[in-house]
Amino acid sequence: MSMFKISIVACNPKREELVSPAVEALVDTGSELTWLPREILTQIGITPRRNKLFVTADGTRVERPIGYAMLKSENF
């Protein structure tokens, strides 16, 4: 697995004209989910749909809200 950084924007899947400002994101090719600051997502109308429990590398259990967005990089 590898990691690198790219510039991305988040789009509201129900209203694709709602797009966040570009942010630099660390890409982990082994990751299942993407974490973005709540402020960025609420600006484009993304709201939490459910909570998910995560276990960190040191065993700490953390519950976080999950919402859905489309991510674009270089118009893809």
N, C-alpha and C positions, 0 to 999 in steps of 0.2 A: 504494500500500500504506500501511497505517496501523499504529500501535502504541498500545496502551493497557493498563491493568492491571485484573485481576479476581482474585477469590478463588476458588481451586479446591481440590478434594480429588482424590486418586488412589485408585482402587479396583482390587483384584486381580480380573482378569477370570474367574478360575477359582473364586474365593470372594468374591462381591460384598459380603459382610458385613465384609470386611477393608478398612477405609477409613483413609486417612492423616488427620492433622490438616490443617486448612485452611492454605493458604499463598497469599501474594499473588504472582501470576505476571504477567510482561510478555507480552502477546499481540502477536505479529508476524504479520499476516495473510498474509504471503508465506512463512512458515516451513513446512517439511515435518515437523519433529519437535519434541518438547517436551523440555526438559532439566529434570530435578528432582534434588535432592541424593540420593545413594545411600542415606543414612540413612533418609530418608522412605520410599523404596521397599522397602528390606529389612524395615522394620517391618511391612509388609503382605504380605510374602512374595513380592515381585517379585524375580526373579533374572535375571541377564544370559543372553541366548540366543545372542548372537553379538557380534562386534566390527564397527565401521564406521569407515572412514577419512573424516575431514573435512578440508577445506582452509579455513583462516581467511582473513580479508580481506587479511592481509599475506603470504599464501602459505605460512604454516606448516602442516605436515601433523600432524594430531592423531588418534589412534585412541582410540575410546571404546566401552565395552560398551553394548549395546542390550538393553532389556527391554521388556515390553509391559504397559501399564496402561490402564484407562479413566479419563478425566478428567471430573469433574462440576463445574458451576458453577450455583448457584441451582437445584439439583435437576434440571438438564438434563445 
